[in-house]
Amino acid sequence: MLETRLVNDTAAHRYRLVLDDVEVGYSEYDAVAPASILIKHTEVLPQYEGKGLGSQLVRGMLDDIRVQGKTVIPICPYAMNFIRRHREYWDVVRADMRKKL
C-alpha cells in the first residue's frame, strides 16, 4: 500500500488524498444537516488508478466522519459501492439512506 495522507479541506468541501505532496484523489462533499455529510463525487487521477487509492480515500473519509459522530448520504457511485462491499461502514450511513444501498 502506498504511503498517503488524507486531508479534510473544509474550505473546499473536499477530502484530498495526498502522495508525496501531490493530490492523487479527492472526494467532494457538502454538509446537509448538522450531523450529515453528502458525499457527491470521488475521483482518483488516471495515472494512479488501480492501486487501491480510491478505497484508501473513501475508507479514510468514512473513518473520519465516524469519529466526528456524523453520518453520510452517499450519492457518489464509488462511495456507495464501497459501502456495499464493506458492511462495517453501514453504521456511518444515515439511517433513512440505508435501504437505498
C-alpha positions as CSV (number, residue, x, y, z in Angstrom):
1,M,0.0,0.0,0.0
2,L,1.3,3.4,-0.9
3,E,2.0,5.9,1.9
4,T,-0.6,8.6,1.6
5,R,-2.2,11.1,3.9
6,L,-5.8,12.2,4.0
7,V,-6.6,15.9,4.3
8,N,-10.0,17.3,5.0
9,D,-10.0,20.6,3.2
10,T,-13.2,22.1,4.8
11,A,-12.9,25.3,2.9
12,A,-13.1,23.4,-0.4
13,H,-15.5,20.8,0.9
14,R,-13.1,18.1,-0.2
15,Y,-11.2,15.2,1.3
16,R,-7.8,15.1,-0.5
17,L,-5.6,12.0,-0.8
18,V,-2.0,13.2,-1.0
19,L,1.0,11.1,-2.1
20,D,4.4,12.8,-1.9
21,D,2.8,16.3,-1.8
22,V,0.7,15.5,-4.9
23,E,-3.1,15.3,-4.7
24,V,-3.8,11.9,-6.3
25,G,-7.5,11.7,-5.5
26,Y,-10.3,13.6,-3.8
27,S,-13.9,13.3,-2.7
28,E,-16.3,16.2,-2.7
29,Y,-18.9,16.7,-0.1
30,D,-21.4,19.1,1.4
31,A,-22.8,19.3,4.9
32,V,-26.6,18.9,4.6
33,A,-27.5,18.9,8.2
34,P,-25.7,19.4,11.5
35,A,-24.9,15.7,11.6
36,S,-24.8,14.5,7.9
37,I,-22.4,14.8,5.1
38,L,-23.5,14.3,1.4
39,I,-20.7,12.5,-0.5
40,K,-21.1,13.8,-4.0
41,H,-18.1,12.7,-6.1
42,T,-14.9,10.7,-5.7
43,E,-12.1,10.6,-8.2
44,V,-8.6,9.3,-8.5
45,L,-6.3,10.8,-11.1
46,P,-6.0,8.4,-14.1
47,Q,-2.3,7.7,-13.6
48,Y,-2.9,6.5,-10.1
49,E,-6.0,4.3,-10.8
50,G,-5.8,0.6,-10.0
51,K,-3.6,1.0,-6.9
52,G,-6.3,0.9,-4.3
53,L,-6.1,4.6,-3.7
54,G,-9.9,5.2,-4.2
55,S,-10.6,2.6,-1.4
56,Q,-8.0,4.3,0.9
57,L,-9.6,7.7,0.2
58,V,-13.2,6.5,1.0
59,R,-12.2,4.4,3.9
60,G,-10.2,7.3,5.5
61,M,-13.1,9.7,4.8
62,L,-15.7,7.4,6.4
63,D,-13.4,6.8,9.4
64,D,-13.0,10.5,9.9
65,I,-16.7,11.2,9.6
66,R,-17.5,8.4,12.0
67,V,-15.1,9.9,14.6
68,Q,-16.9,13.2,14.2
69,G,-20.1,11.4,15.2
70,K,-21.7,12.2,11.8
71,T,-23.4,10.1,9.1
72,V,-23.2,10.1,5.4
73,I,-25.5,10.3,2.5
74,P,-23.5,8.7,-0.3
75,I,-24.8,9.7,-3.8
76,C,-21.4,9.2,-5.3
77,P,-21.5,5.8,-7.0
78,Y,-17.9,4.9,-5.9
79,A,-18.7,5.6,-2.3
80,M,-22.0,3.7,-2.5
81,N,-20.3,0.7,-3.9
82,F,-17.5,0.8,-1.4
83,I,-20.1,0.8,1.5
84,R,-22.0,-2.1,-0.2
85,R,-18.8,-4.1,-0.2
86,H,-17.7,-3.1,3.3
87,R,-20.6,-3.5,5.6
88,E,-18.6,-2.4,8.6
89,Y,-19.4,1.1,7.4
90,W,-23.1,0.6,7.3
91,D,-23.5,2.4,10.6
92,V,-22.0,5.6,9.1
93,V,-24.8,5.8,6.5
94,R,-27.7,7.9,7.6
95,A,-30.5,5.6,8.7
96,D,-33.0,6.7,6.1
97,M,-30.5,6.1,3.3
98,R,-29.6,2.5,4.2
99,K,-32.5,1.0,2.4
100,K,-31.2,2.6,-0.8
101,L,-28.0,0.7,-0.6
